[in-house]
C-alpha cells in the first residue's frame, strides 16, 4: 500500500521552520499504514498550513495525497464522499459544472479535505455558514491500534469534536462525507468599497453581513494611513463572467532576500488602495479571483526569500475589537513590519464544531511578515500580548512560534482534547505548545 519510507527535508507553506521526516505514502484507504520507521506519525495533506502544525520533526508523515479518489456523489442532494487527499480544487472541478459548490472555502483551493477537517478551515461566509466542519456529515477515523470508527455529529460525536480542528493528532481520516451547496454558476455579484478607517469598516460590515453571504476586507497596515482598506461583499449569482484566461503565473526562483519590505509594501498598498476596481457598486467576479486570488501565482511563498515568512491570524471579541485592532496596527506600524496580505473579517456567532476550532465571535485579522529573525519574533510576541489581553486567540494552522502558555489560554479545551490524541501521533506544533520539545 506504500513505498519504502523515505527521509526527506520539508517545510510548510511559510517555508520556516524546515525539518526532516520519514515519509510513508498511503495509497489504500482500506489497508493499515505501516508505522514502523518512526516513533511518531502525523497525517500530511498538501502542506498548506503555514507553520509546524503539519510537521513532525524527527518523526514520520503519512502522505495522503495518494488517497485522492471520489467514492460517490449524489448530484440531487449534493452529498459527496471522498478520500482525504482530494483537494478543494478537485471538488470544484467535479461538482461546479453540476451546480454544486463548497459550502465553506478558505483562501486557497489547494487544501485537501483531510487538511480542511483537521484545521476546521473557515472562509468569507462564517457569519452565515460557520466553518468547514459544520458541513461535514462524518468521516472514518483510523487509529494506530488498527481500529476504525465512523465519527459524525450524531455517532461518536466526541471523536468528531476532537478531530474537527484537531490538527491531525487523533488519527488518520480515511474517507469523509460532505454536504455541498447549490449555486447558479461560477459568478458572484456584489460590491467593492474603499473605507478610510476601522470605524468605517465596522459600519460597512454591520450592513454588509446582513445583505451578503461573503464579506471580507483588505487592510492597509503601513504608516499613517493604517486602518484604511477595501471592503468586498458578494453573493452567488446567475451572471455572465469569464474564467481567468492565460496560464497561471509562477514565482520561478527564490530570491536571495525577501521582496516584501517597507518600501515595496508602501508602494503596493498605495497602488492597490487607489486602483479603479477598488470602488464598484455592481461588481461581478468569477469565483477564482474572488475566493483564490493567490492560487493564480504558483509558489508565491518564494517571494519572501530563503528565510520564509510568518503568517499571523488572530481573532478578538467584538466588545473592544476596534481598540484591539487599532493597537495591533499601531504596534505593527512602529515596528515597520507591515503586510500586503492583511485580511480583516468579522466572524459570526455560530458555535464551533471542534474542541480546538479557531473561529469564534469577533473580528479576525490575518497578516504575513517576512522572517527577519529576532525582530519579527519580538513583534509577534507583542501582538500576542494585545490578543491575550483582549481575550482573543491565534490560529494554530498559521502559527510557528506561539508560546505554550498562550495556546493553553486561547484554547481552554486543550486538556479535554488531549484524551483523544492517538499515542503514535504527534507534531512539532503540539510538542512545542505542550512545552515537551527536546
Secondary structure, 3 states (H helix, E strand, C coil): CCCCCEEEEEECCCCCCEEEEEEEECCCCCCCCCCCCCCCEEEECCCCCCCCCCCCCCCEEEECCCCCCEEEEECCCCEEEECCCCEHHHHHHHHHHHCEECCCCCCCCCCEHHHHHHCCCCCCCHHHHCCHHHHEEEEEEECCCCCEEEECCCCCHHHHHHHCCCCCCCCEEEEEEEECEECCCCEEEEEEEEECCHHHHHHHHHHHHHHCCEEEEEECCCHHHCCCEEEEEEEEECCCCCCCCCCCEECCCCCCCCCCCHHHHHHHHHHHHHCHHHCEEEEEEEHHHHHCHHHHEECHHHHHCCCCEEEEEEEECCCCHHHHHHHHHHHHHHCCCCCCCCEEEEECCCCCCCCCCCCCCEEEEEEEEECCCHHHHHHHHHHHHHHHHHCCEECHHHCCCCCHHHHHHHCCCHHHHHCCCCCCECCHHHHHHCCCCC
